[in-house]
Amino acid sequence: MVAAKEEAQKIIQNLPDDCTYEDIQYHLYVVEKINNGIERAKKGEVSSHHEARERMAKWLSR
């Protein structure tokens, strides 16, 4: 697994030179969420499509 600092540096280096701090934060946030999702999936902590649809239906009916 790549160290967080190395991964952050790579992400930042690939951003355009005129990016903002907000751009950097957003990209780091997205990568963190993706990595967290991958780890949860490896542990089997996932919902089926049906379960996700049911949860969304409840959320949208509020």
Biopython code that builds the backbone (N, CA, C, O; Angstrom):
import numpy as np
from Bio.PDB.StructureBuilder import StructureBuilder

atoms = [
    (1, "MET", "N", (0.842, -1.188, 0.000)),
    (1, "MET", "CA", (0.000, 0.000, 0.000)),
    (1, "MET", "C", (0.884, 1.247, 0.000)),
    (1, "MET", "O", (1.849, 1.335, 0.759)),
    (2, "VAL", "N", (0.552, 2.182, -0.838)),
    (2, "VAL", "CA", (1.317, 3.412, -0.951)),
    (2, "VAL", "C", (1.045, 4.275, 0.275)),
    (2, "VAL", "O", (-0.096, 4.396, 0.719)),
    (3, "ALA", "N", (2.088, 4.866, 0.811)),
    (3, "ALA", "CA", (1.929, 5.745, 1.966)),
    (3, "ALA", "C", (1.044, 6.937, 1.585)),
    (3, "ALA", "O", (1.088, 7.420, 0.453)),
    (4, "ALA", "N", (0.258, 7.394, 2.526)),
    (4, "ALA", "CA", (-0.682, 8.486, 2.275)),
    (4, "ALA", "C", (0.033, 9.730, 1.759)),
    (4, "ALA", "O", (-0.460, 10.405, 0.855)),
    (5, "LYS", "N", (1.170, 10.025, 2.323)),
    (5, "LYS", "CA", (1.911, 11.223, 1.919)),
    (5, "LYS", "C", (2.350, 11.118, 0.457)),
    (5, "LYS", "O", (2.244, 12.082, -0.301)),
    (6, "GLU", "N", (2.842, 9.944, 0.072)),
    (6, "GLU", "CA", (3.262, 9.738, -1.321)),
    (6, "GLU", "C", (2.078, 9.862, -2.265)),
    (6, "GLU", "O", (2.177, 10.494, -3.316)),
    (7, "GLU", "N", (0.965, 9.260, -1.890)),
    (7, "GLU", "CA", (-0.231, 9.317, -2.730)),
    (7, "GLU", "C", (-0.713, 10.752, -2.877)),
    (7, "GLU", "O", (-1.078, 11.174, -3.974)),
    (8, "ALA", "N", (-0.718, 11.508, -1.775)),
    (8, "ALA", "CA", (-1.138, 12.910, -1.816)),
    (8, "ALA", "C", (-0.220, 13.716, -2.723)),
    (8, "ALA", "O", (-0.689, 14.553, -3.495)),
    (9, "GLN", "N", (1.070, 13.475, -2.638)),
    (9, "GLN", "CA", (2.019, 14.193, -3.486)),
    (9, "GLN", "C", (1.771, 13.908, -4.961)),
    (9, "GLN", "O", (1.822, 14.821, -5.785)),
    (10, "LYS", "N", (1.506, 12.660, -5.296)),
    (10, "LYS", "CA", (1.230, 12.293, -6.690)),
    (10, "LYS", "C", (-0.037, 12.975, -7.194)),
    (10, "LYS", "O", (-0.081, 13.474, -8.318)),
    (11, "ILE", "N", (-1.059, 12.990, -6.353)),
    (11, "ILE", "CA", (-2.316, 13.626, -6.743)),
    (11, "ILE", "C", (-2.087, 15.109, -7.003)),
    (11, "ILE", "O", (-2.531, 15.644, -8.019)),
    (12, "ILE", "N", (-1.398, 15.763, -6.087)),
    (12, "ILE", "CA", (-1.143, 17.194, -6.211)),
    (12, "ILE", "C", (-0.290, 17.496, -7.442)),
    (12, "ILE", "O", (-0.543, 18.472, -8.148)),
    (13, "GLN", "N", (0.708, 16.670, -7.700)),
    (13, "GLN", "CA", (1.572, 16.890, -8.861)),
    (13, "GLN", "C", (0.796, 16.768, -10.171)),
    (13, "GLN", "O", (1.161, 17.407, -11.158)),
    (14, "ASN", "N", (-0.258, 15.970, -10.201)),
    (14, "ASN", "CA", (-1.038, 15.784, -11.423)),
    (14, "ASN", "C", (-2.095, 16.863, -11.639)),
    (14, "ASN", "O", (-2.726, 16.912, -12.695)),
    (15, "LEU", "N", (-2.287, 17.716, -10.655)),
    (15, "LEU", "CA", (-3.249, 18.804, -10.802)),
    (15, "LEU", "C", (-2.609, 19.952, -11.589)),
    (15, "LEU", "O", (-1.385, 20.086, -11.609)),
    (16, "PRO", "N", (-3.431, 20.773, -12.232)),
    (16, "PRO", "CA", (-2.872, 21.915, -12.969)),
    (16, "PRO", "C", (-2.186, 22.903, -12.035)),
    (16, "PRO", "O", (-2.511, 22.982, -10.850)),
    (17, "ASP", "N", (-1.242, 23.648, -12.577)),
    (17, "ASP", "CA", (-0.483, 24.597, -11.759)),
    (17, "ASP", "C", (-1.352, 25.688, -11.150)),
    (17, "ASP", "O", (-1.003, 26.246, -10.110)),
    (18, "ASP", "N", (-2.470, 25.998, -11.777)),
    (18, "ASP", "CA", (-3.330, 27.070, -11.260)),
    (18, "ASP", "C", (-4.459, 26.555, -10.367)),
    (18, "ASP", "O", (-5.443, 27.263, -10.154)),
    (19, "CYS", "N", (-4.332, 25.332, -9.842)),
    (19, "CYS", "CA", (-5.385, 24.790, -8.978)),
    (19, "CYS", "C", (-5.418, 25.539, -7.648)),
    (19, "CYS", "O", (-4.436, 26.157, -7.236)),
    (20, "THR", "N", (-6.548, 25.469, -7.006)),
    (20, "THR", "CA", (-6.726, 26.147, -5.723)),
    (20, "THR", "C", (-6.568, 25.143, -4.576)),
    (20, "THR", "O", (-6.508, 23.934, -4.798)),
    (21, "TYR", "N", (-6.502, 25.661, -3.361)),
    (21, "TYR", "CA", (-6.475, 24.780, -2.195)),
    (21, "TYR", "C", (-7.752, 23.931, -2.158)),
    (21, "TYR", "O", (-7.723, 22.766, -1.761)),
    (22, "GLU", "N", (-8.851, 24.523, -2.572)),
    (22, "GLU", "CA", (-10.121, 23.799, -2.605)),
    (22, "GLU", "C", (-10.045, 22.632, -3.593)),
    (22, "GLU", "O", (-10.544, 21.545, -3.302)),
    (23, "ASP", "N", (-9.432, 22.845, -4.745)),
    (23, "ASP", "CA", (-9.248, 21.766, -5.722)),
    (23, "ASP", "C", (-8.441, 20.619, -5.111)),
    (23, "ASP", "O", (-8.786, 19.448, -5.266)),
    (24, "ILE", "N", (-7.375, 20.974, -4.423)),
    (24, "ILE", "CA", (-6.514, 19.965, -3.797)),
    (24, "ILE", "C", (-7.297, 19.182, -2.747)),
    (24, "ILE", "O", (-7.254, 17.952, -2.715)),
    (25, "GLN", "N", (-8.009, 19.905, -1.894)),
    (25, "GLN", "CA", (-8.796, 19.245, -0.854)),
    (25, "GLN", "C", (-9.834, 18.318, -1.454)),
    (25, "GLN", "O", (-10.029, 17.206, -0.963)),
    (26, "TYR", "N", (-10.506, 18.761, -2.513)),
    (26, "TYR", "CA", (-11.532, 17.958, -3.143)),
    (26, "TYR", "C", (-10.941, 16.659, -3.686)),
    (26, "TYR", "O", (-11.489, 15.582, -3.452)),
    (27, "HIS", "N", (-9.841, 16.753, -4.400)),
    (27, "HIS", "CA", (-9.242, 15.560, -4.991)),
    (27, "HIS", "C", (-8.744, 14.592, -3.917)),
    (27, "HIS", "O", (-8.902, 13.379, -4.055)),
    (28, "LEU", "N", (-8.156, 15.112, -2.868)),
    (28, "LEU", "CA", (-7.712, 14.243, -1.770)),
    (28, "LEU", "C", (-8.905, 13.572, -1.095)),
    (28, "LEU", "O", (-8.837, 12.397, -0.734)),
    (29, "TYR", "N", (-9.997, 14.318, -0.924)),
    (29, "TYR", "CA", (-11.211, 13.783, -0.309)),
    (29, "TYR", "C", (-11.787, 12.648, -1.154)),
    (29, "TYR", "O", (-12.145, 11.596, -0.625)),
    (30, "VAL", "N", (-11.875, 12.863, -2.466)),
    (30, "VAL", "CA", (-12.443, 11.847, -3.354)),
    (30, "VAL", "C", (-11.612, 10.571, -3.320)),
    (30, "VAL", "O", (-12.161, 9.473, -3.238)),
    (31, "VAL", "N", (-10.287, 10.713, -3.383)),
    (31, "VAL", "CA", (-9.417, 9.534, -3.347)),
    (31, "VAL", "C", (-9.573, 8.797, -2.019)),
    (31, "VAL", "O", (-9.599, 7.567, -1.994)),
    (32, "GLU", "N", (-9.676, 9.538, -0.918)),
    (32, "GLU", "CA", (-9.869, 8.902, 0.389)),
    (32, "GLU", "C", (-11.172, 8.115, 0.427)),
    (32, "GLU", "O", (-11.201, 6.989, 0.924)),
    (33, "LYS", "N", (-12.250, 8.698, -0.095)),
    (33, "LYS", "CA", (-13.542, 8.012, -0.099)),
    (33, "LYS", "C", (-13.506, 6.770, -0.972)),
    (33, "LYS", "O", (-14.080, 5.742, -0.612)),
    (34, "ILE", "N", (-12.840, 6.853, -2.115)),
    (34, "ILE", "CA", (-12.716, 5.680, -2.991)),
    (34, "ILE", "C", (-11.932, 4.583, -2.282)),
    (34, "ILE", "O", (-12.344, 3.424, -2.281)),
    (35, "ASN", "N", (-10.812, 4.943, -1.683)),
    (35, "ASN", "CA", (-10.003, 3.949, -0.962)),
    (35, "ASN", "C", (-10.771, 3.323, 0.193)),
    (35, "ASN", "O", (-10.667, 2.120, 0.429)),
    (36, "ASN", "N", (-11.545, 4.136, 0.917)),
    (36, "ASN", "CA", (-12.364, 3.599, 2.007)),
    (36, "ASN", "C", (-13.401, 2.620, 1.470)),
    (36, "ASN", "O", (-13.653, 1.582, 2.082)),
    (37, "GLY", "N", (-13.999, 2.942, 0.336)),
    (37, "GLY", "CA", (-14.985, 2.055, -0.269)),
    (37, "GLY", "C", (-14.376, 0.738, -0.710)),
    (37, "GLY", "O", (-14.982, -0.321, -0.542)),
    (38, "ILE", "N", (-13.186, 0.801, -1.272)),
    (38, "ILE", "CA", (-12.498, -0.419, -1.689)),
    (38, "ILE", "C", (-12.190, -1.296, -0.483)),
    (38, "ILE", "O", (-12.390, -2.510, -0.530)),
    (39, "GLU", "N", (-11.712, -0.698, 0.583)),
    (39, "GLU", "CA", (-11.408, -1.459, 1.800)),
    (39, "GLU", "C", (-12.665, -2.089, 2.391)),
    (39, "GLU", "O", (-12.641, -3.241, 2.825)),
    (40, "ARG", "N", (-13.766, -1.332, 2.408)),
    (40, "ARG", "CA", (-15.025, -1.882, 2.926)),
    (40, "ARG", "C", (-15.508, -3.036, 2.066)),
    (40, "ARG", "O", (-16.024, -4.028, 2.582)),
    (41, "ALA", "N", (-15.342, -2.910, 0.758)),
    (41, "ALA", "CA", (-15.763, -3.990, -0.144)),
    (41, "ALA", "C", (-14.930, -5.248, 0.101)),
    (41, "ALA", "O", (-15.461, -6.358, 0.082)),
    (42, "LYS", "N", (-13.636, -5.078, 0.329)),
    (42, "LYS", "CA", (-12.766, -6.222, 0.613)),
    (42, "LYS", "C", (-13.189, -6.940, 1.887)),
    (42, "LYS", "O", (-13.035, -8.156, 2.004)),
    (43, "LYS", "N", (-13.726, -6.175, 2.850)),
    (43, "LYS", "CA", (-14.173, -6.755, 4.116)),
    (43, "LYS", "C", (-15.593, -7.307, 4.022)),
    (43, "LYS", "O", (-16.103, -7.879, 4.985)),
    (44, "GLY", "N", (-16.221, -7.139, 2.881)),
    (44, "GLY", "CA", (-17.589, -7.618, 2.717)),
    (44, "GLY", "C", (-18.636, -6.676, 3.271)),
    (44, "GLY", "O", (-19.799, -7.055, 3.409)),
    (45, "GLU", "N", (-18.251, -5.481, 3.583)),
    (45, "GLU", "CA", (-19.173, -4.490, 4.145)),
    (45, "GLU", "C", (-19.857, -3.726, 3.007)),
    (45, "GLU", "O", (-19.651, -2.525, 2.831)),
    (46, "VAL", "N", (-20.661, -4.440, 2.254)),
    (46, "VAL", "CA", (-21.325, -3.837, 1.103)),
    (46, "VAL", "C", (-22.823, -4.094, 1.173)),
    (46, "VAL", "O", (-23.277, -4.985, 1.892)),
    (47, "SER", "N", (-23.575, -3.322, 0.434)),
    (47, "SER", "CA", (-25.022, -3.502, 0.326)),
    (47, "SER", "C", (-25.338, -3.991, -1.073)),
    (47, "SER", "O", (-24.659, -3.640, -2.038)),
    (48, "SER", "N", (-26.365, -4.799, -1.170)),
    (48, "SER", "CA", (-26.811, -5.236, -2.487)),
    (48, "SER", "C", (-27.500, -4.060, -3.177)),
    (48, "SER", "O", (-27.844, -3.062, -2.544)),
    (49, "HIS", "N", (-27.691, -4.198, -4.468)),
    (49, "HIS", "CA", (-28.389, -3.167, -5.225)),
    (49, "HIS", "C", (-29.794, -2.968, -4.662)),
    (49, "HIS", "O", (-30.266, -1.839, -4.526)),
    (50, "HIS", "N", (-30.447, -4.061, -4.341)),
    (50, "HIS", "CA", (-31.808, -4.003, -3.782)),
    (50, "HIS", "C", (-31.810, -3.243, -2.453)),
    (50, "HIS", "O", (-32.663, -2.382, -2.238)),
    (51, "GLU", "N", (-30.873, -3.551, -1.566)),
    (51, "GLU", "CA", (-30.796, -2.861, -0.271)),
    (51, "GLU", "C", (-30.536, -1.373, -0.458)),
    (51, "GLU", "O", (-31.114, -0.542, 0.243)),
    (52, "ALA", "N", (-29.678, -1.045, -1.394)),
    (52, "ALA", "CA", (-29.367, 0.367, -1.644)),
    (52, "ALA", "C", (-30.606, 1.096, -2.167)),
    (52, "ALA", "O", (-30.878, 2.226, -1.760)),
    (53, "ARG", "N", (-31.342, 0.468, -3.048)),
    (53, "ARG", "CA", (-32.572, 1.079, -3.581)),
    (53, "ARG", "C", (-33.588, 1.309, -2.461)),
    (53, "ARG", "O", (-34.235, 2.356, -2.416)),
    (54, "GLU", "N", (-33.728, 0.343, -1.566)),
    (54, "GLU", "CA", (-34.661, 0.494, -0.445)),
    (54, "GLU", "C", (-34.250, 1.648, 0.458)),
    (54, "GLU", "O", (-35.092, 2.444, 0.872)),
    (55, "ARG", "N", (-32.972, 1.742, 0.763)),
    (55, "ARG", "CA", (-32.486, 2.826, 1.621)),
    (55, "ARG", "C", (-32.680, 4.182, 0.953)),
    (55, "ARG", "O", (-33.067, 5.150, 1.608)),
    (56, "MET", "N", (-32.412, 4.254, -0.338)),
    (56, "MET", "CA", (-32.607, 5.523, -1.061)),
    (56, "MET", "C", (-34.087, 5.905, -1.105)),
    (56, "MET", "O", (-34.431, 7.079, -0.975)),
    (57, "ALA", "N", (-34.955, 4.918, -1.286)),
    (57, "ALA", "CA", (-36.391, 5.199, -1.334)),
    (57, "ALA", "C", (-36.860, 5.797, -0.018)),
    (57, "ALA", "O", (-37.650, 6.741, -0.010)),
    (58, "LYS", "N", (-36.375, 5.250, 1.102)),
    (58, "LYS", "CA", (-36.714, 5.790, 2.418)),
    (58, "LYS", "C", (-36.202, 7.205, 2.570)),
    (58, "LYS", "O", (-36.901, 8.080, 3.082)),
    (59, "TRP", "N", (-34.985, 7.422, 2.126)),
    (59, "TRP", "CA", (-34.353, 8.742, 2.251)),
    (59, "TRP", "C", (-35.093, 9.768, 1.393)),
    (59, "TRP", "O", (-35.309, 10.899, 1.828)),
    (60, "LEU", "N", (-35.477, 9.383, 0.191)),
    (60, "LEU", "CA", (-36.147, 10.310, -0.720)),
    (60, "LEU", "C", (-37.588, 10.596, -0.316)),
    (60, "LEU", "O", (-38.144, 11.623, -0.706)),
    (61, "SER", "N", (-38.196, 9.709, 0.456)),
    (61, "SER", "CA", (-39.600, 9.925, 0.847)),
    (61, "SER", "C", (-39.743, 10.868, 2.028)),
    (61, "SER", "O", (-40.861, 11.212, 2.411)),
    (62, "ARG", "N", (-38.659, 11.278, 2.595)),
    (62, "ARG", "CA", (-38.727, 12.193, 3.756)),
    (62, "ARG", "C", (-39.082, 13.579, 3.345)),
    (62, "ARG", "O", (-39.181, 14.468, 4.192)),
]
sb = StructureBuilder()
sb.init_structure("model")
sb.init_model(0)
sb.init_chain("A")
sb.init_seg("    ")
for serial, (resi, resn, name, xyz) in enumerate(atoms, 1):
    if name == "N":
        sb.init_residue(resn, " ", resi, " ")
    sb.init_atom(name, np.array(xyz, "f"), 0.0, 1.0, " ", f" {name:<3s}", serial, name[0])
structure = sb.get_structure()
